[in-house]
Amino acid sequence: MKVGFIGLGIMGKPMSKNLLKAGYELVVFDFNKDAVNEVVGCGAAAVNSGKEVAEQCEVVITMVPNSPHVRAAVLGENGVADGAKPGTVVIDMSSIDPTESKAIGAELAKKGIDMLDAPVSGGEPKAIDGTLSVMVGGKKELFDKYYDMLMVMAGSVVYVGELGSGNVAKLANQIVVAVNIAAVSEALTFAKKAGTDPELVYQAIRGGLAGSTVMDAKAPMMLSRNFKPGFRIELHIKDLNNALNAAHAISSPVPLTGQLMEIMQGLKADGYEKEDHSSIVKYYEKIANTTVES
């Protein structure tokens, strides 16, 4: 199967490499020529537009930053829709507003092009080792057809429902992750101010009900002052903005999401937007006048 891949950023590049390792023939496009050259070095073929990708492939994966980028890549000038034949399938693995997934899908359907929304969770480390969690919305028969291909990049691939449902699940995930990181940050800051070693507090509570994948991933980063981005603050701001917009559109109150958005906006104002979202701890450190480290 010849697969198109548009978007070779921090996530897309390792995901595309995993497809190549699994033996898929890949045609790629990105404006970043260094990223393109790196993936070409692993066996991909490069073209100069999304249109050219679609002309050669029956399925096209997009992995770009946000809703406007998906719309441009798929429906814009020299985009996928300009080169796709009826029956082509677009699998958008970006994290975008679910209402926009539905709108883009409706435009594609007019041209006989199907779409799945299949956002991912796990950040760069899981993109590299091929253990991402993928949440998929769209026609069930298309999910079944491309399940094995998606599993090459993932540890789990779950069908959620109609088109847009994948991004609803992803936004729900991002709400839980943001609030969880903030809770870990708040708890470790409290421990430090109370004069107890936050590392030992982490070890004491991680095996109980408070323990979580988020805690085990982010508490060690906070304690070691390692804020190298696996998932940047600015990208989480983007996701929470989409969550707020989608929630407000259906009158679903999300007060904790709003609070976390303001915390992250404060971190952005302090110049931390390129750091990992574990930097949420820096907000608590600032207001408590302390530093969380053993």
Residue, then its C-alpha position, 0 to 999 in steps of 0.5 A: m500500500k502506498v501511503g501519503f504523509i503530510g506533516l513531518g514535525i515533532m510527531g509526524k517525522p517519527m510516525s512516518k519512519n515507523l510506517l517505513k520500518a513496517g514496509y509501507e511505501l511512503v510519499v511525503f510532503d512538508f515545507n521543512k526540507d530538512a525533515v523531508n530529507e531525513v525521512v527520504g533518507c529512510g526510504a520515502a519519496a518526496v513531492n512538492s505539494g499535497k496535491e502530488v501526494a494525493e495523486q500517488c496514494e489511496v490514503v493520505i495521513t495529515m499530521v499538522p499543528n491545528s485546524p487551519h493547517v489541516r484545512a489548508a493541507v487538504l482543501g487549500e490550493n494544491g492541497v490533497a483534494d486537488g489531486a485525490k481521486p474519488g475513493t481516496v481516504v484522508i486520515d487526519m491525525s492532527s489534534i483539532d476542533p471536532t467541529e472543524s473535522k466535521a466541516i472538512g469531512a463534509e467538503l471532502a465528501k462532495k468530491g467523493i473523498d472519505m475522512l477519518d479523524a484520528p488524533v494521537s496521545g503520547g507525545e514524542p517519546k511514544a511517537i518514536d517507539g510506536t506506542l501512541s494512543v489513537m482515537v478514531g472517528g469516521k466510518k467503521e468500515l474505514f477504521d477496520k480497513y486501516y486499523d493495521m496500518l494505524m497500529v504500526m504507529a500505536g500501542s492502541v487504536v480505538y474506534v470512538g464513533e462518527l467523524g469528529s469523535g476522535n477529536v472529542a476523545k483527544l480533547a477529553n484526554q488533554i483536559v484530564v492530562a492538564v488537570n492531572i499535571a496541575a494536581v501533581s504540581e500543586a501537591l509537590t509544591f505543597a510538600k516542599k513548602a511543608g519541609t518534606d522531600p517531594e521526591l519521597v512524597y512522590q515515591a510514597i503516593r505513586g502506588g496508591l489511588a493518586g498514582s497515574t501515568v501522568m504522575d510517573a511521566k511528569a513528576p520525575m521531570m519536575l524533580s530533576r528540572n528537566f523541561k525538554p519538551g515532549f509536549r510543549i506548553e504552546l501546543h497544550i494551549k492550542d488543545l485547551n483552546n479547542a476544548l473550550n471552543a467545542a465545549h462552549a458550542i454545546s453549553s458544556p461547562v469546563p471550569l477546570t479547563g478554563q483555569l488551566m488555560e489561564i495557568m498556561q497563559g501565565l507560563k507563556a507570558d513568562g517565556y515558558e511556552k516552548e517547554d514541556h507541559s510539566s513546566i506547569v509546576k513553575y506556576y506553582e513555584k512562582i506563587a509559592n516562592t519555592t522550587v520543587e526539587s529534592 
